[in-house]
Amino acid sequence: MKFFKIAFFILTLSIISCDKKSISKPEDIGKNVFELLKNIDKKTVADYNLEVITYDELKALANNKKAKLGDSRSEMQGMTSEKFKSLSLIHLHKIQNGGKKFNIDWSKITYSNFVFDIFDSNIPDFGYESKFVKGETYFKNTDGKIYFVKSISYYDGKGYKTVLVTEVDPKDRS
């Protein structure tokens, strides 16, 4: 539940202005997330943010007067680049530390599957219905075990854009 709350906050922050390449079908989000995972042990927070939301995109949204952000606007405008980087590092490190814990060879993982749920949410503050995808991207490690990461993406009217990728867990948690 905590993951969902954090993801929804980030989704709310980025729902209007994220300029990432849109993904046309929700089924393809997992392949996009998988590309982020390749060699993630060598990636920086800047690399991570190239695939999700950047600080500049967050600030552009906060300063967009047409964006109906309500009480979130002042919080977004007050977010420093250091705080944003800290939050991004948390998600990146969850993936990287999970890789160490499970001995994942990020350069040799193979795509397995993408399982997702689409949520339609009427967010009164935005004045329109939004659609977002909570997903799990599954991949196989060199030891033959299947793992997954969690993600949140949203539909911006043109396509899906990923705003958060975090955590690594084994498929079978036994």
C-alpha positions in Angstrom: 0.0 0.0 0.0 2.9 2.4 0.8 4.3 1.8 -2.7 0.9 2.7 -4.2 0.6 5.9 -2.2 4.1 7.0 -3.2 3.5 6.1 -6.8 0.2 7.9 -6.8 1.9 11.1 -5.4 4.5 10.9 -8.1 1.8 10.2 -10.7 -0.1 13.3 -9.6 3.1 15.4 -9.8 3.8 14.3 -13.4 0.4 13.6 -15.0 0.2 16.6 -17.2 3.7 17.6 -18.4 6.0 14.6 -18.7 7.6 14.7 -22.2 8.8 11.1 -22.4 8.1 9.0 -25.4 4.6 7.6 -25.2 3.9 3.9 -25.3 0.8 3.2 -27.3 -0.5 0.1 -25.6 -0.3 -0.8 -21.9 1.0 -4.3 -22.8 4.2 -2.6 -24.1 5.0 -0.8 -20.8 6.8 -3.9 -19.4 9.2 -4.0 -22.4 10.0 -0.4 -21.8 10.6 -1.0 -18.1 12.8 -4.0 -19.0 15.0 -1.7 -21.1 15.6 0.5 -18.1 16.6 -2.6 -16.1 19.4 -3.7 -18.4 22.6 -2.8 -16.7 20.8 -0.8 -14.0 23.6 -1.7 -11.6 25.8 0.8 -13.6 23.2 3.5 -14.0 23.0 6.8 -12.2 19.9 8.6 -10.9 20.2 10.8 -14.1 20.0 7.6 -16.2 17.0 6.5 -14.2 15.2 9.8 -14.6 15.7 9.7 -18.4 13.3 6.8 -18.3 10.9 8.3 -15.8 10.2 11.9 -14.7 13.0 14.5 -14.4 13.3 17.4 -12.0 12.9 19.9 -14.9 9.6 18.2 -16.0 8.4 18.3 -12.4 9.2 22.0 -12.2 7.5 22.7 -15.6 4.4 21.1 -14.3 4.4 23.1 -11.1 4.8 26.3 -13.1 2.1 25.4 -15.6 -0.8 27.7 -14.6 -3.3 25.6 -16.7 -2.5 22.5 -14.6 -5.1 22.1 -11.9 -2.8 21.0 -9.0 -4.6 22.4 -6.0 -2.6 22.2 -2.8 0.1 20.1 -4.5 1.4 23.1 -6.6 3.1 24.9 -3.7 4.7 21.6 -2.5 5.9 20.9 -6.0 7.2 24.5 -6.5 9.1 24.2 -3.2 10.7 20.9 -4.0 14.4 21.3 -4.4 16.5 19.5 -6.8 18.3 17.8 -3.9 15.0 16.5 -2.4 13.9 15.3 -5.9 17.2 13.5 -6.4 16.9 12.0 -3.0 13.5 10.5 -3.8 14.7 9.2 -7.2 17.8 7.7 -5.6 15.6 5.8 -3.1 13.8 4.1 -6.0 16.9 3.4 -8.0 18.7 2.0 -4.9 15.8 -0.3 -4.2 16.3 -1.9 -7.6 20.1 -1.9 -7.3 20.1 -3.3 -3.8 17.6 -5.9 -4.7 19.9 -7.0 -7.5 22.7 -7.4 -5.1 20.6 -9.3 -2.6 19.4 -11.7 -5.3 22.7 -11.9 -7.3 21.1 -10.6 -10.4 23.3 -10.1 -13.5 21.6 -7.1 -15.0 23.6 -7.4 -18.2 22.2 -10.9 -18.9 18.6 -10.8 -17.8 15.8 -11.8 -20.2 12.3 -10.4 -20.5 9.6 -12.8 -19.2 6.3 -11.1 -18.8 4.3 -8.0 -17.8 1.3 -8.2 -15.6 -0.7 -5.0 -15.0 -4.0 -3.5 -13.8 -5.5 -0.4 -15.4 -7.1 2.0 -13.1 -9.5 4.8 -14.2 -9.6 7.5 -11.6 -11.7 10.6 -11.6 -9.4 13.1 -10.0 -11.6 16.2 -9.3 -8.7 18.5 -9.0 -7.6 17.8 -12.5 -11.1 18.1 -14.0 -10.9 15.0 -16.1 -10.6 11.3 -15.7 -7.2 9.8 -15.7 -6.0 6.3 -16.5 -2.9 4.8 -15.0 -1.3 1.4 -15.0 0.2 -0.4 -12.0 2.5 -3.1 -13.4 5.0 -5.8 -12.6 7.7 -6.5 -15.1 9.0 -10.0 -14.9 12.5 -11.1 -16.0 14.7 -14.1 -15.8 18.1 -14.0 -14.2 21.1 -16.2 -15.2 20.3 -18.6 -12.3 16.9 -19.4 -14.0 14.8 -17.7 -11.3 12.1 -15.2 -12.2 12.1 -11.7 -10.5 9.9 -8.6 -11.0 9.9 -4.9 -10.5 6.9 -2.6 -9.8 6.0 0.4 -12.0 3.4 3.1 -12.4 2.6 4.6 -15.7 -0.2 7.0 -16.8 -2.1 7.7 -19.9 -1.7 11.3 -21.1 -4.3 11.2 -23.9 -1.7 10.1 -26.4 0.0 7.2 -24.8 1.3 5.7 -21.6 4.3 7.2 -19.8 6.2 5.5 -17.0 6.7 7.7 -13.9 8.1 5.2 -11.4 10.0 2.0 -11.3 11.0 0.5 -8.0 11.8 -2.6 -5.9 12.9 -6.1 -6.9 11.2 -9.3 -5.7 11.4 -12.9 -6.6 8.3 -14.2 -8.4 8.0 -17.1 -5.9 8.5 -15.6 -2.5 8.9 -18.9 -0.7 
